[in-house]
């Protein structure tokens, strides 16, 4: 069993986890593009997630790297225990957002009705 350390789930960390969950295997620059976060934010998050056992990574094989593209890419993926945990986390987050939207809709004034 892979050990998963507890991590602080900031909104930016959740964005990174969501991309990793949805795309399964992704390289760091793609995570930055998909989350619209700066690489200086994304790479430290990926490093923390990897150290905590949530993410595994591997470098692109030398033969797989396109000479025209430049440097090899490092690919990241959620570990199986993290994938299960993130699935639950995202489902909970969706339910909370839906409840907040329902509450907000109930609080909107009805047109033409004075409080």
Buried (B, 14 or more C-beta within 10 A) or exposed (E): EEEBEEBEEEEBBBBBBBBBBEBEEBBBEBBBBBBEBEEEBBBEBBEBBBEBBBBBBEEBEEEEBEEEEEEBBBBBBBBEBBBEBBEEBBEEEEEEEEEEEEEEEEEEEEEEEEE
